[in-house]
Amino acid sequence: MGAAAWGALCALSFGAADFVARYSSRAVGHASALLGMLVVGTIGLTLWVAIERPTIAWSPGHVLLVALNGVTSTAFLLLLYRGLARGPIAVVAPIVATHPVLIVLFWVALGARPSVITWIAMAGTLVGSVLVAWAVEPGGQDRAARRDLWITIAIASAATLFYAVAVGSGQAVVPGFGALPTLWVGRGIGLAALVLLFLWWRERPRLPRRWLPVLTVQGVLDTAGYLFLLLGSAGAFPEIAAVAGSTFGAVTTLLAWLVLRERINALQGLGIVLVFVCVGVLTAQG
């Protein structure tokens, strides 16, 4: 399959996983939900590596990039789950969907020269994101409600930065290290980093038995999404997979609208459409 197809599968998996995370993060806490998801993914990947026995090209450069990918991926998910738990999803998902702009700028720094259409699409993505954040109606008109909204926006913005670094580092190491080893080692490092955070917080994770099936589904979907992204990054145009995969926010937002009945006003709807149309243009231009 081509990079765009792998990116589309990535978007479907990530979108569904993030929607499930809305429930698990509120039930057990965003950090505990992430821990459970990472444990599921790491165990599954370890079994797969034991069966496949892929050749792993260890080198200092590869290890550094994989470590960066694992830590930033965990930081991204920690912030994303926190943002999804706070809600509304229709604010968090479109903001995170703007990360392709950072990826394209990264390629520009390496010498790529985007077309005029690509620059317009990037500008439209940012304008749409700002419109979504500005037009959303908080739960109340008091100062506390608006402050909570802007905290959610800040969390989603920070998540976007970490995700862009995670995608960039993962794509950079896949050609020499392999998709499966990158995901396996990266997830292991990310899990270790999260365990250290729990020790620093002096907090015990909450993983009730009744939520283990939900966390298992969440872990399978999220791990599959990353694998699809990395498989699409192994070819000549890794930016196409990254940009196509970024549309996972559309899946999450639509699920929130259909299932949770989150209200979307006209301006916010316009912003959401603008974000995803522009991301689609970036995908086509990639």
Secondary structure by P-SEA (a helix, b strand, c coil): ccaaaaaaaaaaaaaaaaaaaaaaaaaccaaaaaaaaaaaaaaaaaaaaaaacccccccaaaaaaaaaaaaaaaaaaaaaaaaaaacaaaaaaaaaacaaaaaaaaaaaacccccaaaaaaaaaaaaaaaaaaaacccccccaaaaaaaaaaaaaaaaaaaaaaaaaaaaaaccccccaaaaaaaaaaaaaaaaaaaaaaacbbbbbcccaaaaaaaaaaaaaaaaaaaaaaaccccaaaaaaaacaaaaaaaaaaaacccccccaaaaaaaaaaaaaaaaaaaac
